[in-house]
Structure formats: structure tokens, C-alpha cells
């Protein structure tokens, strides 16, 4: 601007942010009647301040889940013709909670994280950062959008060792436990698988719950059946896996009751048998192995003849009292039980027959006395007459046939 009276030239505005290096001014002089030809005046502006400028007005940046606190996220690029200028950065966050999770360095503009980024817990999945850069005279802004990106996090067993102590059982029986302890921060559906080495086929696993069950009847009484199984359980979300270990100790169950070899035993002894002499032996078998297979014998306490005899752990029956009060040919009966330690039991009926005096007793090597059909006197009482009647009948029939044949020949 020129003062028309004094010819003084002055600025009409501040040139702090002027970017034009100079101007040519054309000045003319007039006294009201005559005008002097215009002369030029060149005004040069020195030390021009060039404003800072961001390379891009806006950008979208992906921030992956799992980014740790203090990690560098993005460095905005800024240019400034004044190479020696320093810049100050400021930021506005939308939503304002962005200030909790991110920071913009005032000197460099570097964006860093203030928290470990967890997609499942962070309340917003996108943040807008309006960043300004100033050289104290001019400034520029850029919009940086930070998008939180979910990543698949692996399932992890928080407890890796488990133990089970089920009892042997039938196929399909579920084992109680294990109660797996694991995490999957994504909440993904997981699948379980089982590897028990050579024993893998003995167990099934539910792929959804990890529940274990016997794949077939599991009987420790069968030779070769393992009482302990060690397995690896794998959990998977179809991308990542983790492994835990299970020690399974199967306990033997009392699943078999004793069974007597015979349902009825008959022994023969004289009424003169001494106290302590053996009567005979009964035998029962229990297919359980281990302690459950041990059998103990006893005579029924309610048996009328309980006090006359006793039975030992091997099933041998002995005389406990004098038997002379009984007559020859008398029969006593006993009920003997075989019981295992699990209180499963079986019973058998024992008949003790007192020999008649004219029957010579036989004493086999095992001490058991037996009476054959022909040496039992009551049998002979009907057998001998029967044989006599048969003999007479055969004679009569033979005589009749002979007589008939002779008569035919004479004719």
C-alpha cells in the first residue's frame, strides 16, 4: 500500500506465511496535472517459511491383535521445504477412548500402543486419529484410521497333567472325568483327539467334549489286559493345537462270583470216624484275578448239622464232633458257602452218608470216600430180586421157543 501524500509503501498483510519470493511494484508520480512515467520497484522477500505437509491426507492402518504395549504402529510422513524447521504434533481421538490405547509422539508424530491389544476385550474396533503438524507458523493435518484386526489365538491347556482311576466296566461306559482346563480367547469351537499308543483302541473320546469311554468290555481278569494306560489328548481349533497327558489306572472290580464245581456233593464215612478226620473236599472257582479271586468257605450257621463238621480255607470238610449217636445208613446234609472278599458268594449242598458195617470203605489218595452202586446195601435189596426175576423170565422164554421149534420139526 502506498501513502499517496508521502509516497510511503507499507504491507497490507503479514508476510510470515508468504511463499512468493518477491513482487514488482510500478509507481507513478502526479502533481494533479502532469503524471511522471511509472517506475518499477522490486521488493524481494527473504527467509520465506515453507509450511509442513503430510504425504497423504488420510490413511487406514491395520493394528493386529497381540500388539504389545510400547510397540510402534505407524510413522506419518511429513515434508517441509524448511529443512531445519522442527515440528510439533498434536492429535484428536475419535472416540476419545483412543487416548487410552494409543499415543502420538509430540516431536516425531510416531503412533505407539499404550496397552497390549486384545481384540476380544478392546471396546472399539476402529479409532480415528486427527494428527496435526505445526512449525509454529503453519500446520497441516492428516486423518489416520486404526483398524483393530482379530487374529486366531491358539487353544491352551492351563493344566497339562490329569489322572483317572476308573473301574473295569462294559463297553460304552463313560469314565468320570477328566475335567479339562483350557482357554481359547477367541471362543472357537475346539475338537479333542486321543493317542494311547498300542492301547488307543481300548478307549473312545468324544471329539466335542473330550469325554472318555471304554470302546469295548474292559475286563482285567482277561490275560493281557493292561491295568494302566497313558494317553496324549490333543485340543485343536483347526489351526493351532495343544497337548495334555492323562494317566489312567483301571482298578479291578469284583465282577465274578465264586462257582462250585458241582451243585451237589456226596461223601461216605463210617459213624466211627474220629474227630478231625477228613470227610471230603468241595471246590469253587472265582474268575477274578488278584484279591477278589480269593475264596473262603464256611458252613451255613443256620444249618442243623453246623457243629458236627467244619470246613477249612481249601474246602476240605472235617469231623468236629463224635458221630456215634447216628446209625449206619443215616444221611446228613450241609450247606457250604464259598465267599470272596467282595462278599459275592455261591452255595452247594453236601450229603454225608454213614456207611453200613458190611461195606468196606475205600479211601482214595485224596482222603475222600466213595460208595459204588453195588456196594450200597439198599441198592442190592431190590437189584438181586430183580435179577432173579429176569433170569426166570429168560429161562421160560427160551424153553418156550425151544419147545415150539421141536414140535414143528416132528411134523
C-alpha positions in Angstrom: 0.0 0.0 0.0 1.3 3.4 -0.9 0.6 6.7 1.0 -0.4 9.0 -1.8 0.8 12.0 0.0 4.2 10.9 1.2 4.8 8.0 -1.2 5.5 5.6 1.7 5.0 1.9 0.8 3.7 -0.5 3.6 2.3 -4.1 3.9 -1.4 -4.7 3.7 -1.0 -8.1 5.5 1.6 -10.2 7.3 4.2 -12.0 5.2 5.1 -14.6 7.9 3.5 -17.3 5.8 4.3 -15.7 2.4 5.5 -18.2 -0.1 6.2 -15.8 -3.1 9.9 -14.7 -3.2 9.3 -11.2 -4.5 7.0 -8.6 -6.1 7.5 -5.9 -8.8 5.8 -2.6 -7.9 5.1 0.1 -10.6 5.0 3.6 -9.1 3.9 6.7 -10.9 4.1 10.4 -9.6 1.5 13.1 -10.3 1.0 16.7 -9.3 -2.5 16.7 -10.3 -1.8 18.0 -13.8 1.1 16.0 -15.0 2.0 12.4 -14.5 5.5 11.1 -14.5 6.0 7.9 -16.2 5.9 4.9 -13.9 9.0 3.5 -12.4 9.4 -0.1 -11.2 10.4 -1.2 -7.7 11.2 -4.8 -6.9 10.6 -6.0 -3.4 12.4 -9.2 -2.5 11.1 -11.3 0.4 13.8 -13.3 2.2 13.7 -16.2 4.7 10.3 -17.5 3.4 8.7 -20.1 5.7 7.5 -23.2 3.8 4.6 -24.9 5.6 4.8 -28.6 6.7 2.7 -31.0 4.6 1.7 -34.6 5.3 2.4 -37.0 2.5 -1.2 -38.3 2.5 -4.3 -36.6 3.7 -5.7 -39.8 5.2 -4.6 -43.4 5.7 -6.0 -46.7 7.0 -3.7 -48.7 9.2 -4.3 -52.3 10.4 -3.3 -53.0 14.1 -3.1 -56.7 14.7 -4.4 -58.3 17.9 -1.4 -59.2 20.1 0.4 -55.9 19.5 2.2 -55.3 22.8 2.3 -52.1 24.8 5.0 -49.7 23.6 5.1 -51.2 20.1 5.4 -48.8 17.2 2.3 -48.8 15.0 2.8 -46.1 12.3 5.1 -43.2 11.5 3.3 -40.4 9.4 5.4 -38.9 6.7 5.7 -35.1 6.6 7.6 -32.8 4.2 8.8 -29.2 4.8 10.8 -27.0 2.5 12.5 -25.5 5.5 14.7 -28.4 6.3 15.8 -27.0 9.6 12.3 -26.5 10.9 11.2 -28.5 13.9 7.6 -29.7 14.2 5.1 -30.2 16.9 2.4 -32.9 16.6 -1.0 -32.9 18.3 -3.8 -35.4 18.0 -7.6 -35.6 18.5 -9.0 -39.1 19.1 -12.4 -40.4 17.9 -13.8 -42.0 20.0 -11.9 -40.2 22.9 -11.1 -43.7 24.4 -8.4 -43.9 21.7 -6.2 -41.8 24.1 -6.2 -44.8 26.5 -4.8 -47.2 23.9 -2.6 -45.1 21.6 -0.1 -42.2 21.8 1.3 -39.8 19.3 4.7 -38.5 20.0 4.7 -34.7 20.1 8.1 -34.4 18.5 8.1 -37.2 15.8 4.4 -38.0 15.3 5.1 -41.7 15.8 2.0 -43.6 16.8 2.6 -46.3 19.5 0.4 -48.6 21.6 -0.2 -47.9 25.3 -1.8 -51.3 26.0 -1.5 -54.9 24.8 -4.1 -55.1 22.1 -6.7 -57.7 22.7 -9.5 -57.9 20.1 -11.9 -59.6 22.4 -11.6 -57.0 25.2 -11.0 -53.7 23.5 -14.3 -51.8 23.4 -13.9 -50.3 19.9 -12.6 -52.0 16.7 -11.6 -48.7 14.9 -10.1 -45.4 16.1 -9.7 -42.2 14.1 -6.7 -40.0 14.9 -6.6 -36.5 13.5 -3.0 -35.6 13.7 -1.7 -32.0 13.2 1.9 -31.0 12.5 3.0 -27.4 13.1 6.2 -25.4 12.5 4.8 -22.6 14.8 3.7 -20.7 11.7 1.9 -23.1 9.6 0.3 -26.6 10.1 -1.2 -29.5 8.2 -3.4 -32.3 9.3 -3.9 -35.9 8.3 -6.6 -38.5 9.3 -5.2 -41.8 10.4 -7.7 -44.6 11.0 -6.5 -47.5 13.1 -8.5 -50.7 12.5 -8.1 -53.5 15.1 -7.6 -56.9 13.3 -8.6 -60.1 15.1 -6.2 -63.0 14.8 -6.7 -66.6 15.7 -5.3 -67.4 19.1 -4.4 -71.0 19.9 -6.3 -73.1 22.5 -4.1 -73.7 25.5 -4.3 -76.3 28.3 -3.9 -74.4 31.5 -3.5 -77.8 33.2 -1.5 -80.4 31.3 -1.5 -83.5 33.5 -4.5 -85.5 34.5 -5.1 -88.8 36.2 -8.2 -91.1 36.3 -8.9 -94.3 38.3 -12.0 -95.9 36.8 -13.1 -99.4 37.5 -13.2 -102.1 34.8 -16.6 -102.0 33.0 -18.6 -102.8 29.9 -18.1 -101.2 26.5 -19.6 -97.7 26.2 -19.2 -96.9 29.9 -18.1 -93.3 30.3 -15.1 -92.5 32.5 -15.7 -89.9 35.2 -13.5 -87.0 34.0 -11.0 -85.7 33.2 -12.3 -82.2 33.6 -10.1 -80.4 31.2 -8.8 -76.9 32.0 -8.1 -74.9 28.9 -8.6 -71.5 27.3 -9.3 -70.2 23.8 -9.6 -66.4 23.8 -11.4 -66.4 20.5 -14.1 -68.7 21.9 -13.6 -71.1 19.0 -15.2 -74.5 18.9 -12.4 -77.0 19.7 -12.0 -80.7 19.0 -10.3 -83.4 21.0 -8.4 -86.4 19.9 -6.7 -89.2 21.7 -3.5 -91.2 21.3 -2.8 -94.0 23.7 -0.2 -95.8 21.7 -0.9 -99.6 21.5 -3.9 -99.1 23.8 -5.6 -96.5 21.6 -8.3 -98.9 20.5 -9.4 -99.6 24.1 -10.8 -96.1 24.6 -13.1 -93.7 22.7 -13.1 -89.9 23.0 -16.0 -87.5 22.3 -14.4 -85.0 19.9 -16.6 -82.2 21.1 -16.4 -82.7 24.9 -13.3 -84.8 25.3 -15.3 -87.3 27.4 -13.6 -90.7 27.5 -15.3 -94.1 27.5 -14.4 -97.8 27.1 -14.7 -98.8 23.5 -15.3 -102.4 24.4 -15.8 -104.5 27.6 -12.7 -103.9 29.8 -12.0 -106.9 32.0 -8.8 -107.1 33.9 -9.4 -110.8 34.5 -8.6 -111.4 30.9 -4.9 -112.2 30.3 -3.0 -109.4 28.7 -5.4 -106.6 29.7 -3.4 -103.6 30.8 -4.3 -102.1 34.2 -2.6 -98.7 33.3 -2.9 -96.6 30.1 -1.0 -93.5 29.3 -2.6 -91.2 26.7 -2.0 -87.9 25.0 -5.0 -85.7 24.5 -4.8 -83.0 21.7 -7.1 -80.0 21.5 -7.4 -78.1 18.2 -9.2 -75.2 16.7 -8.4 -76.5 13.2 -5.3 -74.2 13.1 -3.5 -74.5 16.3 -3.1 -77.4 18.8 -2.1 -78.0 22.3 -1.5 -81.3 24.2 -2.2 -82.7 27.7 -1.3 -86.0 29.3 -3.7 -88.5 31.0 -2.6 -91.4 33.3 -5.5 -93.9 33.6 -5.2 -96.6 36.2 -8.0 -99.2 35.9 -9.0 -100.8 39.1 -10.0 -104.5 39.3 -13.7 -104.9 40.0 -15.3 -107.8 41.8 -17.3 -108.8 38.7 -17.2 -112.6 39.2 -18.9 -114.6 41.9 -17.5 -118.0 43.1 -18.9 -121.0 41.3 -18.8 -124.5 42.7 -17.6 -127.3 40.5 -20.7 -129.4 41.4 -24.0 -128.3 42.8 -24.3 -131.4 45.0 -21.5 -133.4 46.7 -21.9 -136.8 48.4 -19.4 -138.2 50.7 -19.4 -141.6 52.6 -17.8 -142.0 56.0 -18.3 -144.5 58.9 -20.0 -143.4 62.1 -16.9 -144.3 63.9 -14.9 -141.5 62.2 -12.6 -139.8 64.6 -12.8 -136.1 65.4 -10.5 -134.3 63.0 -10.8 -136.9 60.2 -11.5 -135.7 56.7 -14.9 -136.1 55.2 -14.2 -134.8 51.7 -13.5 -131.6 49.7 -15.6 -129.2 47.9 -14.1 -126.8 45.3 -15.3 -123.4 43.9 -13.6 -121.2 41.3 -13.7 -117.4 41.1 -12.5 -116.0 37.8 -11.5 -112.7 39.3 -7.7 -112.1 39.5 -6.0 -110.7 42.5 -7.5 -110.5 45.9 -11.1 -110.7 44.6 -10.2 -114.2 43.4 -9.5 -115.5 46.9 -12.3 -117.7 48.3 -13.2 -118.6 51.8 -15.5 -121.4 52.8 -18.0 -121.8 55.6 -20.9 -123.9 56.7 -24.3 -122.2 56.9 -24.7 -121.0 60.5 -28.4 -122.0 60.4 -27.6 -125.5 59.3 -28.9 -128.1 61.7 -25.7 -130.1 61.5 -23.4 -127.0 61.7 -21.5 -128.1 64.8 -20.7 -131.6 63.7 -18.3 -130.6 60.9 -16.1 -127.7 59.9 -14.5 -126.6 56.5 -11.1 -125.1 56.1 -9.9 -122.5 53.6 -9.3 -125.2 50.9 -12.8 -126.5 51.1 -11.8 -129.7 53.0 -14.6 -130.9 55.4 -13.5 -132.3 58.7 -15.4 -134.1 61.6 -15.7 -131.7 64.6 -17.7 -134.0 67.0 -18.3 -137.7 67.7 -20.8 -139.2 65.2 -21.5 -142.4 67.1 -25.0 -141.2 68.0 -26.0 -141.7 64.4 -26.9 -145.1 62.9 -25.3 -146.7 59.9 -27.0 -145.7 56.6 -28.1 -142.3 58.0 -27.6 -139.3 55.8 -26.8 -135.8 56.9 -26.8 -132.7 54.7 -24.8 -129.5 54.9 -25.0 -126.2 53.0 -21.5 -124.8 52.3 -20.8 -121.3 51.1 -17.9 -120.0 49.1 -17.4 -116.3 49.6 -14.9 -113.8 48.1 -13.6 -110.7 49.8 -16.2 -108.7 47.9 -19.0 -110.7 49.6 -20.1 -112.4 46.4 -20.9 -116.0 47.2 -22.2 -119.3 46.0 -23.5 -122.3 47.8 -23.5 -126.1 47.3 -25.4 -128.9 49.1 -23.3 -131.7 50.7 -24.7 -135.1 51.6 -22.8 -137.2 54.2 -23.8 -140.9 54.2 -22.7 -143.1 57.1 -21.5 -146.5 55.7 -23.0 -149.8 56.8 -20.7 -152.1 58.6 -20.6 -154.7 55.9 -19.4 -152.3 53.3 -15.7 -152.0 53.2 -14.8 -148.3 52.8 -12.4 -147.3 50.2 -10.0 -144.4 50.9 -8.6 -142.8 47.8 -5.4 -140.9 47.9 -7.2 -137.6 48.5 -9.0 -138.9 51.6 -12.5 -138.8 50.0 -14.6 -142.0 50.5 -16.9 -143.0 47.7 -19.6 -145.8 47.6 -20.3 -147.6 44.3 -23.8 -148.8 43.2 -23.1 -152.4 44.0 -21.6 -151.7 47.4 -24.6 -149.7 48.7 -26.8 -152.2 50.5 -30.2 -150.6 49.9 -29.5 -150.9 46.1 -28.8 -154.6 46.5 -32.1 -155.1 48.3 -34.0 -154.5 45.1 -31.3 -155.3 42.5 -30.9 -159.0 43.4 -34.6 -159.9 43.3 -34.9 -158.1 40.0 -32.0 -160.1 38.5 -33.7 -163.3 39.8 -37.0 -162.4 38.1 -35.2 -161.6 34.9 -33.3 -164.8 35.0 -36.5 -166.9 35.4 -38.2 -164.9 32.6 -35.3 -165.6 30.2 -35.5 -169.3 31.0 -39.2 -169.5 30.4 -39.0 -167.7 27.1 -36.0 -169.8 26.0 -37.9 -173.0 26.9 -41.0 -171.9 25.1 -39.1 -171.2 21.9 -37.2 -174.4 22.0 -40.4 -176.5 22.6 -42.1 -174.7 19.7 -39.3 -175.4 17.3 -39.1 -179.1 18.3 -42.8 -179.6 17.7 -42.5 -178.1 14.2 -39.7 -180.4 13.3 -41.6 -183.6 14.2 -44.5 -182.6 11.9 
